Amino acid sequence: MEAKITSQYVVLRYKDKERIMSSRALADRYELLEKIGDGGMAVVYKSRDKLLNRYVAVKILKPEFTKDYKFIESFRRESQAAASMSHPNIVNIYDVGREGNINYIVMELVEGQPLSALIREKGALKPRDAVVIARQIASALGHAHKNHIIHRDVKPHNILLTADGTAKVADFGIAKAVNAGTIVSSDETIMGSVHYFSPEQARGGYVDEKSDIYSLGIVLYEMLTGQVPFDAENPVAVAMKHMNEEMIPPSALVPDIPREVEEIVLKATDKYQTNRYKSADEMVEALTKANMSTIGVYGGYGRGKNPDSTRVMSPLKEEQAESVSQTPEEKADAGVKGVKGKKRKFRLNKVKVAAIVLALICAIPVSQLILAAIERGAAPVEVTVPSVIGKTFEEAESELDALGLKIEKGEEVASADFEEGLIVSQDPLADMVVKTGATVKVNISKAIAENTIPSVIGKTLSDATFLLESYGYERGGVSEEYSEMPKGVVIRQSPQAGSSADPGTKVNLVVSLGEEITTTTVPSLFGMTIEEARSALDREGLILSSDIQYAPSNEYGEGLIAGQSVSPGSTVETGTQVVVTLSTGPDESAGTRVVDITISYSAAQNEVFYLTVMVSDSAGVTTPINYDQRIKSNGSEIFSITGNGQGSVKIYFDNALVQEYIVDFDSGVIL
């Protein structure tokens, strides 16, 4: 296919799945220089922003994703939402646009390499290095989740590492563009990278912040061991393993992994969303407590196609699961599985068969000793898990024990299909191959109080729906409101739990939106004392950080605030901490010099806009020297800046960064 724009823009052709680009600029602004990445949904180019004279990364959607108008609109909306985030571990988004049939995002260019390249190069990382990287990723996810953005495609290919070891999460917003509620689109496809997505993504079920936590747990597993926990010949088989198989503990592959680090992996990757960390911030705390020392990571910028690109695939159906896990011979017997009261084929371990035959031939009890010795000394062998659904715990225990498998009681669950005390589900599933000594976890049916509505408070919407249907009721209307309960769980139901109601009655649910986020405006603290600043922040619901910095200042007297970590006028969440810098008096080691900078108004989005100029000196002290209205049609102005040493000057229009300079005040040179 060919997508062509008028001659002043870039010309892109798609031939043999390769992009051939001209040297012209996209949107007459972004000059595409070279391809630096090729993923499942987009191609990334290193580019030059001619307006601001800086290098950026431009991500262009592949043509197969440009035919769906609803997808493109959702993509644009979510990308703009992602652009509103500001976090040191998130790749900044500068611009979102469309030229012809080309949809693109302009992002921060990270000079480094993807985490996938580092793992491919070094294999298993040192535990302390893995924890440092994971903690930064979790911090980024926590910030995104507070902004109601779920990544849905956390994987090493989307984690960029700078030369100093800073991890930056990329591709926020793209996966969410498929659907704001789940990862299931209108044509029942699911999106994600199969080696890293959660069991609920594989099922096409309810996806929330804990799905990102699961994916991060898989990434941490890979960093610690050098390999993913689940792999197979095709994506469907891998997805089935996420849903049904227990992973091999990381310490079984790398023995020196600390116990507390392994526990973080296992909790984050629990197959049940409610058993994982309640939030990414809670996972940050756990990683911090692991008490690992931070060191840098190394590398250059990765190129080419990702081996684990984002995939679009259909949600797994029950018949697919059986097809993946069964051999052709076993499929012939599949009709008897799951039917209440039917008998299953009884399997005997070959070693035990040999011992039994020996006992019959020799007719002496010594064969029992031989059997025990064989079992004690034999290495684990692969066996096929039988179906124990519909059996009592004792019956299942006896059958599994004969195969060298263990059994563990799980939860008691309501079931309209099985009598009280019978097994309703098992993990691993029937016909899966495991090694002897493995444990089969079973859930057992409990009695259902006749015509009594169960409690679904604290459960996710999908779990609540399943439970109500198990009792013979239907889910009614669903509303949402803010609460202290985690986002996505049921906080009220009507009729209430324990009420008597006929089968088929609809139960209305209220689902939590999480705690309501309130924002405030950061006041200017410049020239204040510490106590004055504390009072000013307290009035806005903000916190003065105990981490006070000190630096010389030629503008503010000793003991007065000469810098603050959050710019005045910024909108932040209440409770945000602000770090201030106290003046230690004039810097007598160097003189001052005036430098003139020409500021063009052409990048302003509005005719009347606010101009802010932020000057940072060599000591890192940031000073706003202007915050006033300007008129775009006036064109430009010359701004005089006084300073010493080397510093930076940033120009903001309506709080959006449009120009940045490095100024050597000693020589008067603007870089």
C-alpha positions as CSV (number, residue, x, y, z in Angstrom):
1,M,0.0,0.0,0.0
2,E,1.1,3.6,-0.4
3,A,0.3,6.7,1.8
4,K,1.4,9.9,0.1
5,I,1.2,13.5,1.4
6,T,1.7,16.7,-0.5
7,S,5.2,17.4,-1.6
8,Q,6.1,19.7,1.3
9,Y,5.6,16.8,3.7
10,V,7.1,13.3,4.2
11,V,6.4,10.6,1.7
12,L,6.1,7.1,3.2
13,R,5.8,3.9,1.2
14,Y,5.2,0.4,2.5
15,K,6.9,-2.2,0.5
16,D,8.0,-5.6,1.8
17,K,7.0,-4.4,5.3
18,E,9.8,-1.7,5.2
19,R,9.3,2.0,5.4
20,I,11.3,4.2,2.9
21,M,11.2,7.8,4.0
22,S,12.4,11.0,2.4
23,S,14.3,13.7,4.1
24,R,11.3,16.0,4.2
25,A,9.6,17.0,7.4
26,L,6.3,15.6,8.8
27,A,3.9,18.4,9.5
28,D,6.6,20.7,8.1
29,R,8.2,20.5,11.5
30,Y,9.5,17.0,12.4
31,E,12.4,15.9,10.1
32,L,12.6,12.1,10.2
33,L,16.3,11.1,10.3
34,E,16.4,7.3,10.9
35,K,14.3,4.4,12.1
36,I,15.2,3.3,15.6
37,G,12.4,0.9,16.5
38,D,9.7,-1.2,14.9
39,G,6.9,-2.6,17.2
40,G,3.6,-4.4,16.8
41,M,1.6,-1.2,16.3
42,A,4.0,1.6,15.2
43,V,7.4,2.5,13.8
44,V,9.6,4.9,15.7
45,Y,12.0,7.4,14.1
46,K,14.7,9.6,15.5
47,S,13.7,13.1,14.3
48,R,14.6,16.7,14.6
49,D,12.1,19.3,15.7
50,K,12.9,22.2,13.4
51,L,10.9,24.7,15.4
52,L,12.6,24.0,18.8
53,N,15.9,22.7,17.3
54,R,16.0,19.5,19.3
55,Y,16.0,15.8,18.7
56,V,12.8,13.9,19.4
57,A,11.3,10.5,18.8
58,V,8.3,10.3,16.4
59,K,6.1,7.2,16.6
60,I,3.9,6.6,13.5
61,L,1.0,4.2,13.7
62,K,1.2,1.3,11.2
63,P,-1.4,1.5,8.3
64,E,-3.5,-1.4,9.6
65,F,-4.5,0.6,12.6
66,T,-5.5,3.7,10.6
67,K,-8.7,2.3,9.1
68,D,-10.8,2.4,12.3
69,Y,-12.1,5.9,13.0
70,K,-13.1,5.0,16.6
71,F,-9.7,3.6,17.3
72,I,-7.9,6.6,16.0
73,E,-10.1,9.0,18.0
74,S,-9.6,6.9,21.1
75,F,-5.8,6.7,20.4
76,R,-5.6,10.5,20.1
77,R,-7.6,11.1,23.3
78,E,-5.7,8.7,25.4
79,S,-2.3,9.9,24.0
80,Q,-3.2,13.4,25.0
81,A,-4.1,12.2,28.5
82,A,-0.8,10.5,28.7
83,A,0.9,13.7,27.6
84,S,-0.5,15.4,30.8
85,M,1.7,13.2,33.0
86,S,5.1,14.4,34.2
87,H,7.3,11.9,35.9
88,P,11.1,11.2,35.8
89,N,10.5,7.6,34.9
90,I,7.9,8.2,32.1
91,V,8.9,9.1,28.6
92,N,7.5,12.6,28.0
93,I,4.9,13.1,25.1
94,Y,5.3,16.4,23.4
95,D,2.8,16.4,20.6
96,V,0.0,14.3,19.0
97,G,-1.0,14.9,15.4
98,R,-2.2,13.6,12.0
99,E,-1.1,14.4,8.5
100,G,-3.2,12.8,5.8
101,N,-3.6,9.2,6.9
102,I,-0.5,9.2,9.1
103,N,-1.1,9.4,12.8
104,Y,1.9,10.2,15.0
105,I,3.1,11.0,18.5
106,V,6.1,13.1,19.2
107,M,8.0,12.0,22.3
108,E,11.1,12.6,24.3
109,L,14.1,10.9,22.7
110,V,15.8,8.7,25.3
111,E,19.5,8.1,24.5
112,G,19.9,4.6,25.9
113,Q,18.7,1.1,25.2
114,P,15.6,-0.9,25.9
115,L,15.6,-3.2,29.0
116,S,15.1,-6.1,26.6
117,A,18.5,-5.4,25.0
118,L,20.2,-5.4,28.4
119,I,18.6,-8.7,29.3
120,R,19.5,-10.2,25.9
121,E,23.1,-9.0,26.4
122,K,23.7,-9.9,30.0
123,G,21.1,-12.6,30.8
124,A,20.1,-12.6,34.5
125,L,20.8,-9.2,36.2
126,K,22.1,-8.9,39.7
127,P,19.2,-8.8,42.2
128,R,20.0,-5.4,43.4
129,D,20.1,-4.0,39.8
130,A,16.8,-5.7,39.0
131,V,15.1,-4.2,42.1
132,V,16.4,-0.7,41.3
133,I,15.0,-0.9,37.8
134,A,11.7,-2.5,38.9
135,R,11.2,0.2,41.6
136,Q,11.5,3.0,39.0
137,I,9.0,1.2,36.8
138,A,6.6,0.7,39.7
139,S,6.9,4.4,40.6
140,A,6.0,5.4,37.0
141,L,3.0,3.0,37.0
142,G,1.9,4.4,40.3
143,H,1.9,8.0,38.9
144,A,0.0,6.8,35.8
145,H,-2.6,4.9,37.8
146,K,-3.3,8.1,39.9
147,N,-4.0,9.8,36.6
148,H,-6.5,7.0,35.7
149,I,-4.2,5.7,33.0
150,I,-3.4,1.9,32.7
151,H,-0.5,0.9,30.6
152,R,-1.7,-2.6,29.6
153,D,1.5,-3.5,27.8
154,V,4.3,-3.4,30.3
155,K,7.3,-5.3,29.0
156,P,11.1,-4.9,28.7
157,H,10.8,-3.6,25.2
158,N,8.8,-0.6,26.5
159,I,11.3,0.2,29.3
160,L,14.1,2.5,28.1
161,L,17.3,2.8,30.2
162,T,19.5,5.8,30.0
163,A,23.3,5.7,30.4
164,D,23.0,6.7,34.1
165,G,20.6,3.8,34.9
166,T,17.3,5.8,34.8
167,A,14.4,3.7,33.7
168,K,11.7,5.3,31.6
169,V,8.4,3.7,30.7
170,A,7.2,4.3,27.1
171,D,4.0,3.7,25.1
172,F,1.5,4.9,27.7
173,G,-1.9,5.3,26.2
174,I,-1.6,3.2,23.0
175,A,-2.9,-0.1,24.5
176,K,-5.6,1.7,26.4
177,A,-6.9,3.2,23.2
178,V,-8.5,-0.1,22.3
179,N,-11.0,0.2,25.1
180,A,-11.2,2.3,28.2
181,G,-12.7,-0.4,30.4
182,T,-11.0,-3.6,29.4
183,I,-8.6,-4.8,26.8
184,V,-11.4,-6.4,24.7
185,S,-12.3,-4.4,21.6
186,S,-15.6,-4.4,19.7
187,D,-14.5,-7.4,17.5
188,E,-13.5,-9.4,20.6
189,T,-9.8,-9.1,20.2
190,I,-7.3,-8.6,23.0
191,M,-4.1,-6.7,23.0
192,G,-0.9,-7.1,24.8
193,S,2.5,-9.0,24.6
194,V,1.7,-12.6,25.3
195,H,4.7,-13.4,27.5
196,Y,3.9,-10.5,29.9
197,F,0.1,-10.0,29.9
198,S,-2.0,-11.0,32.9
199,P,-4.4,-14.0,33.1
200,E,-7.4,-11.6,33.0
201,Q,-6.0,-10.1,29.7
202,A,-5.8,-13.6,28.3
203,R,-9.4,-14.3,29.2
204,G,-10.5,-10.9,27.8
205,G,-11.8,-10.1,31.3
206,Y,-11.7,-7.1,33.6
207,V,-8.4,-5.3,33.4
208,D,-7.3,-2.7,36.0
209,E,-4.1,-1.4,37.6
210,K,-3.3,-4.8,39.0
211,S,-2.9,-6.1,35.5
212,D,0.1,-3.7,35.1
213,I,1.4,-5.0,38.4
214,Y,1.3,-8.6,37.1
215,S,3.2,-7.6,34.0
216,L,5.8,-5.8,36.1
217,G,6.2,-9.0,38.2
218,I,6.9,-10.9,35.0
219,V,9.5,-8.3,33.9
220,L,11.2,-8.5,37.3
221,Y,11.2,-12.4,37.0
222,E,12.9,-12.0,33.6
223,M,15.5,-9.6,35.0
224,L,16.3,-11.9,37.9
225,T,16.5,-15.1,35.8
226,G,17.2,-14.0,32.2
227,Q,14.1,-15.8,31.0
228,V,10.3,-15.4,31.0
229,P,8.4,-17.8,33.3
230,F,6.1,-19.1,30.6
231,D,7.0,-20.0,27.0
232,A,5.6,-22.2,24.3
233,E,5.5,-22.6,20.5
234,N,2.5,-20.4,19.9
235,P,0.9,-17.4,21.7
236,V,-2.3,-19.3,22.7
237,A,-0.3,-21.9,24.6
238,V,1.7,-19.2,26.4
239,A,-1.6,-17.4,27.3
240,M,-3.0,-20.7,28.7
241,K,0.1,-21.1,30.9
242,H,-0.5,-17.6,32.3
243,M,-4.0,-18.6,33.2
244,N,-3.5,-22.1,34.5
245,E,0.2,-23.0,35.3
246,E,2.2,-22.1,38.4
247,M,5.5,-20.6,37.5
248,I,8.9,-22.0,38.6
249,P,10.1,-19.9,41.5
250,P,13.0,-17.6,40.4
251,S,15.3,-19.1,43.1
252,A,14.9,-22.5,41.5
253,L,16.7,-21.1,38.5
254,V,19.1,-18.6,40.3
255,P,19.7,-19.8,43.8
256,D,21.2,-16.6,45.2
257,I,18.0,-14.5,44.7
258,P,17.0,-13.1,48.1
259,R,13.8,-14.5,49.6
260,E,12.2,-11.1,50.0
261,V,12.8,-10.3,46.3
262,E,11.3,-13.6,45.3
263,E,8.2,-12.9,47.4
264,I,7.7,-9.7,45.6
265,V,7.7,-11.5,42.2
266,L,5.3,-14.2,43.5
267,K,2.8,-11.7,45.0
268,A,2.8,-9.4,42.0
269,T,2.2,-12.4,39.6
270,D,-0.6,-14.0,41.6
271,K,-3.2,-15.3,39.2
272,Y,-6.0,-13.7,41.3
273,Q,-6.1,-9.8,41.0
274,T,-7.2,-9.4,44.7
275,N,-4.1,-11.3,45.9
276,R,-1.6,-8.9,44.2
277,Y,-0.3,-5.6,45.6
278,K,-3.2,-3.2,46.1
279,S,-1.4,-0.6,44.2
280,A,1.9,0.1,42.4
281,D,2.9,2.4,45.3
282,E,2.6,-0.6,47.7
283,M,4.9,-2.5,45.4
284,V,7.3,0.4,45.4
285,E,7.4,0.2,49.2
286,A,8.1,-3.6,49.1
287,L,10.9,-3.0,46.6
288,T,12.4,-0.3,48.8
289,K,12.3,-2.6,51.8
290,A,14.3,-5.2,49.8
291,N,17.2,-2.9,50.8
292,M,19.2,-3.3,47.5
293,S,22.0,-0.9,46.6
294,T,21.5,1.1,43.5
295,I,24.1,0.9,40.7
296,G,24.0,2.0,37.0
297,V,23.2,0.0,33.9
298,Y,24.9,0.3,30.6
299,G,24.2,0.2,26.9
300,G,23.4,1.9,23.6
301,Y,20.1,2.5,21.8
302,G,18.3,-0.6,20.6
303,R,17.1,-0.9,17.0
304,G,15.0,-3.2,14.8
305,K,11.9,-5.2,15.5
306,N,11.1,-6.4,18.9
307,P,11.0,-10.1,19.4
308,D,7.9,-9.8,21.6
309,S,5.9,-7.1,19.8
310,T,2.4,-6.2,21.0
311,R,0.0,-8.8,19.7
312,V,-3.7,-8.6,18.8
313,M,-5.5,-11.9,19.3
314,S,-8.9,-13.4,20.2
315,P,-9.8,-14.0,23.9
316,L,-9.2,-17.7,24.7
317,K,-12.3,-19.9,24.7
318,E,-12.7,-23.1,26.7
319,E,-12.4,-25.2,23.5
320,Q,-9.2,-23.5,22.6
321,A,-7.8,-24.3,26.0
322,E,-8.6,-28.0,25.5
323,S,-7.1,-28.0,22.0
324,V,-3.8,-26.6,23.3
325,S,-3.4,-28.9,26.3
326,Q,-4.7,-32.2,24.7
327,T,-3.0,-34.7,22.4
328,P,-5.2,-36.0,19.5
329,E,-5.7,-39.3,21.4
330,E,-6.8,-37.5,24.6
331,K,-9.3,-35.4,22.7
332,A,-11.2,-38.5,21.9
333,D,-11.9,-39.0,25.6
334,A,-12.7,-35.3,26.2
335,G,-16.5,-35.9,26.2
336,V,-16.4,-37.5,29.6
337,K,-14.6,-34.7,31.3
338,G,-16.5,-32.3,33.6
339,V,-19.7,-34.4,33.6
340,K,-21.0,-34.9,37.1
341,G,-21.0,-38.5,38.2
342,K,-19.0,-39.9,35.2
343,K,-16.0,-42.0,35.9
344,R,-12.6,-41.0,34.6
345,K,-9.9,-43.2,33.1
346,F,-7.6,-44.5,35.8
347,R,-3.9,-44.1,35.0
348,L,-1.1,-46.0,36.6
349,N,2.5,-44.9,37.0
350,K,4.8,-47.2,34.9
351,V,7.2,-47.7,37.9
352,K,4.3,-48.8,40.1
353,V,3.1,-51.2,37.4
354,A,6.5,-52.8,37.3
355,A,6.6,-53.3,41.1
356,I,3.1,-54.7,41.2
357,V,3.9,-57.3,38.5
358,L,7.1,-58.2,40.4
359,A,5.0,-58.8,43.5
360,L,2.5,-61.0,41.7
361,I,5.3,-63.1,40.2
362,C,7.4,-63.4,43.3
363,A,4.5,-63.6,45.7
364,I,6.6,-62.1,48.5
365,P,6.2,-58.9,50.4
366,V,9.7,-57.8,49.5
367,S,8.2,-56.2,46.4
368,Q,6.8,-53.5,48.6
369,L,10.2,-52.6,49.8
370,I,11.5,-52.5,46.2
371,L,8.6,-50.2,45.2
372,A,9.3,-47.8,48.1
373,A,13.0,-47.7,47.3
374,I,12.3,-47.0,43.6
375,E,10.0,-44.1,44.5
376,R,12.4,-42.6,47.0
377,G,15.4,-42.8,44.7
378,A,13.7,-41.9,41.3
379,A,14.1,-38.5,39.9
380,P,10.8,-36.5,39.2
381,V,9.1,-37.7,36.0
382,E,6.4,-36.1,33.9
383,V,2.8,-37.2,34.6
384,T,-0.6,-36.1,33.2
385,V,-2.9,-34.4,35.7
386,P,-6.2,-36.2,35.9
387,S,-9.6,-34.5,36.2
388,V,-10.8,-34.5,39.8
389,I,-13.7,-32.2,39.2
390,G,-16.9,-33.7,40.7
391,K,-15.0,-35.9,43.2
392,T,-14.7,-35.6,46.9
393,F,-11.5,-34.3,48.4
394,E,-10.6,-37.8,49.7
395,E,-11.3,-39.4,46.3
396,A,-9.1,-36.8,44.6
397,E,-6.4,-37.2,47.1
398,S,-6.2,-41.0,46.6
399,E,-6.1,-40.7,42.8
400,L,-3.4,-37.9,42.8
401,D,-1.3,-39.7,45.4
402,A,-1.2,-42.8,43.1
403,L,0.4,-40.6,40.5
404,G,2.9,-39.0,42.9
405,L,1.1,-35.7,43.0
406,K,0.0,-33.7,46.1
407,I,-3.3,-32.0,46.7
408,E,-4.2,-28.7,48.5
409,K,-7.6,-27.3,49.5
410,G,-8.3,-23.9,48.0
411,E,-11.5,-21.9,48.6
412,E,-15.0,-23.0,49.3
413,V,-17.1,-21.6,46.5
414,A,-20.8,-21.4,45.7
415,S,-21.8,-23.7,42.8
416,A,-25.2,-24.6,41.3
417,D,-23.7,-27.5,39.4
418,F,-22.0,-29.5,42.2
419,E,-23.3,-30.7,45.5
420,E,-21.7,-29.6,48.7
421,G,-18.3,-31.1,49.3
422,L,-17.5,-31.9,45.7
423,I,-14.6,-30.3,43.8
424,V,-15.7,-27.6,41.3
425,S,-12.3,-26.5,39.8
426,Q,-8.6,-27.4,39.9
427,D,-5.3,-25.9,39.2
428,P,-3.4,-27.2,37.1
429,L,-6.2,-28.2,34.8
430,A,-6.8,-31.8,33.7
431,D,-4.5,-33.3,31.0
432,M,-1.7,-30.8,31.7
433,V,1.7,-32.4,32.1
434,V,3.6,-31.7,35.4
435,K,6.4,-33.4,37.3
436,T,5.8,-35.8,40.2
437,G,5.7,-33.9,43.5
438,A,3.6,-31.0,42.0
439,T,0.6,-29.8,43.9
440,V,-2.9,-29.6,42.6
441,K,-5.0,-26.9,44.2
442,V,-8.8,-27.6,44.3
443,N,-11.8,-25.4,45.1
444,I,-14.7,-27.2,46.8
445,S,-18.4,-26.5,46.5
446,K,-20.2,-25.1,49.6
447,A,-23.9,-25.2,50.5
448,I,-25.9,-22.4,49.0
449,A,-28.5,-20.9,51.2
450,E,-31.8,-21.2,49.3
451,N,-33.2,-17.9,48.0
452,T,-30.6,-15.9,49.9
453,I,-28.5,-13.1,48.1
454,P,-24.8,-13.5,48.7
455,S,-22.4,-10.6,49.7
456,V,-20.3,-9.3,46.8
457,I,-18.9,-6.3,48.7
458,G,-15.1,-6.0,48.1
459,K,-15.1,-8.1,44.9
460,T,-14.3,-6.9,41.4
461,L,-17.3,-6.4,39.1
462,S,-16.5,-9.5,37.1
463,D,-16.2,-11.7,40.2
464,A,-19.4,-10.2,41.7
465,T,-21.2,-11.0,38.5
466,F,-20.0,-14.6,38.5
467,L,-20.9,-15.1,42.2
468,L,-24.4,-13.7,41.7
469,E,-25.0,-15.9,38.7
470,S,-23.7,-18.9,40.7
471,Y,-26.5,-18.3,43.2
472,G,-29.1,-18.0,40.5
473,Y,-29.4,-14.1,40.4
474,E,-28.6,-11.5,37.8
475,R,-26.5,-8.4,37.9
476,G,-28.6,-5.3,37.7
477,G,-27.6,-1.7,37.2
478,V,-24.0,-0.6,37.9
479,S,-23.1,2.9,39.1
480,E,-19.8,4.4,40.3
481,E,-18.7,6.7,43.1
482,Y,-15.6,7.8,44.9
483,S,-14.7,5.9,48.0
484,E,-11.7,4.7,50.2
485,M,-12.2,1.2,48.7
486,P,-9.8,0.2,45.8
487,K,-10.9,1.3,42.4
488,G,-13.0,-1.3,40.6
489,V,-14.5,-3.2,43.6
490,V,-18.1,-3.3,44.7
491,I,-18.8,-1.1,47.7
492,R,-22.6,-1.4,47.9
493,Q,-25.3,-3.8,46.7
494,S,-29.1,-3.7,46.6
495,P,-30.8,-5.9,47.7
496,Q,-28.4,-6.3,50.6
497,A,-26.5,-9.6,51.3
498,G,-28.6,-12.1,53.2
499,S,-31.9,-10.8,51.8
500,S,-34.4,-13.4,50.6
501,A,-35.2,-13.1,46.9
502,D,-36.5,-15.4,44.2
503,P,-34.0,-16.7,41.6
504,G,-33.5,-14.3,38.7
505,T,-33.8,-11.2,40.9
506,K,-31.5,-8.4,39.7
507,V,-28.9,-7.1,42.2
508,N,-27.8,-3.5,41.6
509,L,-24.2,-2.7,42.4
510,V,-22.1,0.4,43.2
511,V,-18.5,0.2,42.2
512,S,-15.6,2.3,43.6
513,L,-13.8,4.9,41.6
514,G,-11.1,5.0,44.2
515,E,-10.2,7.9,46.3
516,E,-11.2,11.3,44.8
517,I,-8.1,13.2,43.7
518,T,-8.1,16.9,44.5
519,T,-5.7,19.4,43.1
520,T,-4.4,22.8,44.0
521,T,-2.2,25.5,42.7
522,V,1.4,25.8,43.9
523,P,2.1,29.3,45.4
524,S,5.3,31.3,44.8
525,L,7.6,30.8,47.8
526,F,10.5,33.0,46.6
527,G,11.8,35.5,49.2
528,M,9.9,33.8,52.0
529,T,11.3,32.3,55.2
530,I,10.9,28.6,56.0
531,E,7.9,29.3,58.3
532,E,6.2,31.6,55.9
533,A,6.6,29.0,53.1
534,R,5.2,26.2,55.4
535,S,2.2,28.3,56.1
536,A,1.6,29.2,52.4
537,L,1.9,25.5,51.4
538,D,-0.4,24.4,54.3
539,R,-3.1,26.8,53.1
540,E,-3.1,25.0,49.7
541,G,-3.0,21.5,51.2
542,L,0.7,21.0,50.2
543,I,3.7,19.8,52.3
544,L,7.0,21.5,52.8
545,S,9.7,18.8,52.4
546,S,12.2,18.3,55.2
547,D,14.8,17.9,52.5
548,I,16.0,21.5,52.3
549,Q,18.6,22.5,49.8
550,Y,21.1,25.4,50.1
551,A,22.7,27.5,47.4
552,P,24.1,31.0,46.9
553,S,21.8,33.6,45.4
554,N,22.4,37.2,44.2
555,E,18.7,38.0,44.3
556,Y,17.6,36.7,47.7
557,G,19.2,37.3,51.1
558,E,20.6,34.7,53.3
559,G,18.0,32.4,54.8
560,L,15.3,33.3,52.3
561,I,13.9,30.9,49.7
562,A,15.7,31.2,46.4
563,G,14.3,28.1,44.6
564,Q,11.4,25.6,44.7
565,S,11.1,22.1,43.2
566,V,7.6,22.8,41.7
567,S,7.1,25.9,39.6
568,P,4.6,28.5,40.9
569,G,1.2,28.3,39.3
570,S,1.6,24.6,38.6
571,T,-1.5,22.3,39.3
572,V,-0.6,19.4,41.5
573,E,-2.4,16.9,43.8
574,T,-3.0,18.0,47.3
575,G,-0.5,16.4,49.6
576,T,2.4,16.9,47.2
577,Q,5.7,17.7,48.8
578,V,7.7,20.8,47.7
579,V,11.4,21.0,48.2
580,V,12.8,24.5,48.7
581,T,16.3,25.9,48.3
582,L,17.5,28.5,50.9
583,S,19.9,31.2,49.9
584,T,23.3,31.2,51.6
585,G,23.9,34.8,50.4
586,P,25.5,36.3,47.3
587,D,27.9,34.2,45.2
588,E,31.1,36.2,45.5
589,S,33.2,33.8,43.5
590,A,31.9,35.0,40.1
591,G,30.6,38.2,38.6
592,T,27.2,38.6,36.8
593,R,26.5,39.3,33.2
594,V,23.4,40.3,31.2
595,V,22.4,38.1,28.2
596,D,19.7,39.0,25.7
597,I,17.4,36.2,24.4
598,T,14.9,36.7,21.6
599,I,11.6,35.0,22.4
600,S,9.3,34.2,19.4
601,Y,5.5,34.0,20.1
602,S,4.9,31.7,17.0
603,A,4.5,28.5,19.2
604,A,1.7,30.0,21.3
605,Q,-1.6,28.1,21.0
606,N,-3.7,31.1,22.0
607,E,-3.8,34.7,21.0
608,V,-3.5,35.8,24.6
609,F,-1.2,33.6,26.6
610,Y,1.0,33.6,29.8
611,L,4.7,33.8,29.3
612,T,7.0,32.3,32.0
613,V,10.8,32.4,31.9
614,M,12.6,30.0,34.3
615,V,16.4,30.5,34.9
616,S,18.5,27.8,36.5
617,D,22.0,28.7,37.5
618,S,25.0,26.4,37.9
619,A,24.0,25.5,41.4
620,G,20.7,24.2,40.2
621,V,18.6,27.0,41.8
622,T,15.6,27.7,39.6
623,T,14.2,31.2,39.5
624,P,11.0,32.4,37.7
625,I,11.6,35.9,36.4
626,N,8.4,36.4,34.6
627,Y,4.8,35.3,34.6
628,D,2.6,37.7,32.6
629,Q,0.3,37.8,29.7
630,R,1.5,38.3,26.1
631,I,-0.3,38.8,22.8
632,K,0.8,36.3,20.0
633,S,0.2,38.8,17.2
634,N,2.9,41.1,18.7
635,G,5.4,38.6,17.2
636,S,8.4,38.5,19.6
637,E,10.4,40.2,22.3
638,I,13.9,40.5,23.6
639,F,14.3,39.3,27.2
640,S,17.3,40.3,29.3
641,I,18.6,37.7,31.8
642,T,21.2,38.3,34.4
643,G,23.3,35.5,35.9
644,N,26.8,34.0,36.3
645,G,28.5,30.8,35.4
646,Q,26.6,28.4,33.2
647,G,22.8,27.8,33.5
648,S,19.7,27.0,31.6
649,V,16.8,29.2,30.4
650,K,13.3,27.6,29.8
651,I,10.5,29.4,28.0
652,Y,6.9,28.4,28.8
653,F,3.7,29.4,27.1
654,D,0.6,28.7,29.3
655,N,2.8,26.3,31.4
656,A,3.9,24.4,28.2
657,L,7.7,24.3,27.6
658,V,8.4,25.7,24.1
659,Q,12.1,26.7,24.1
660,E,15.1,25.8,26.2
661,Y,18.6,27.2,26.1
662,I,22.0,26.7,27.8
663,V,23.6,30.0,28.6
664,D,27.2,30.7,29.5
665,F,26.9,34.0,31.4
666,D,30.6,34.4,31.7
667,S,31.1,34.5,27.9
668,G,27.6,35.6,26.9
669,V,27.2,32.6,24.6
670,I,23.8,31.0,24.1
671,L,24.0,27.3,23.2
